[in-house]
Amino acid sequence: MALKDSISKSEAAQYDEQCRQMEWHGHEALFGMMFEYISPGQAILDIGIGTGLMAALFHKAGLEVRGIDASEAMLEICARKGVARELVVRDVSESGWPYRDESFSHLVSCGLFHFLNARNLDVVFGEAHRILKPGGTFGFTAKGIIGGRTEYIDRESGIRIFCMSEAAVEALTTRYRFRVLKKMPYWTFNDAGRTEPAVFYLYVVKKRG
Ligand SMILES: C[S@@+](CC[C@H](N)C(=O)[O-])C[C@H]1O[C@@H](n2cnc3c(N)ncnc32)[C@H](O)[C@@H]1O
């Protein structure tokens, strides 16, 4: 089952509250890591924008936010917050994102990559390089490997989850001509009961010329 097809209206409505209950602060940490590179008025694209948890922070900082997500239910909630200029319902793993070359100063993605396989990520990084201005930054999260598990089916949702080593993330960024500026591990849990530890790597990378 793919996540993009699986989010109901009621699940989307509960998403923000669930993040609070899980004490998920990945979006705030990634925003903080991006902060030194952003300025009011700059264009930023949030892929897998969801309900706009992270987009709201960039909007508050004065950036012009656009977003893509495959879930209409998540985008409905996001639209109500008024944090994005434009929201597009779309699967990011299909190339041909509807934006001009070099039209964004920044690109961000929080909590998306673990739903994408290697081929999907190739599309994302190819499109990222195309739409970012030279020197533009890309902030994202990638789920790390624990106990040698590179992919698994999530027990609660039935969705396939993909984990990556730091070496795999960095090979991908190098292949698509990005340079790592910052990275940080963020420890959290897979489940609401906080029994199963999980780690996400938060990265900020910069587009080479
Ligand atoms: C865990 S949520 C994160 C939402 C938001 N970025 C945040 O930080 O709160 C993951 C989001 O990615 C979206 N998503 C998953 N697979 C996708 C795909 N292939 N294309 C576009 N969006 C996708 C989901 O619909 C969901 O809104």
The ligand as a Gaussian input file, in Angstrom:
#p B3LYP/6-31G(d) Opt

LIG

0 1
 C        4.606000      12.185000       7.495000
 S        3.774000      13.321000       6.461000
 C        4.795000      14.775000       6.637000
 C        4.023000      16.044000       6.367000
 C        4.790000      17.337000       6.556000
 N        5.931000      17.442000       5.669000
 C        5.237000      17.515000       7.977000
 O        6.415000      17.692000       8.214000
 O        4.389000      17.501000       8.854000
 C        4.216000      12.718000       4.850000
 C        3.499000      13.407000       3.716000
 O        4.068000      12.968000       2.489000
 C        3.016000      12.771000       1.563000
 N        3.476000      11.810000       0.527000
 C        3.829000      10.511000       0.694000
 N        4.210000       9.966000      -0.464000
 C        4.116000      10.955000      -1.399000
 C        4.383000      11.027000      -2.789000
 N        4.841000       9.971000      -3.467000
 N        4.172000      12.210000      -3.425000
 C        3.716000      13.291000      -2.749000
 N        3.461000      13.282000      -1.425000
 C        3.640000      12.134000      -0.759000
 C        1.853000      12.275000       2.379000
 O        0.627000      12.459000       1.718000
 C        1.990000      13.098000       3.660000
 O        1.256000      14.286000       3.609000

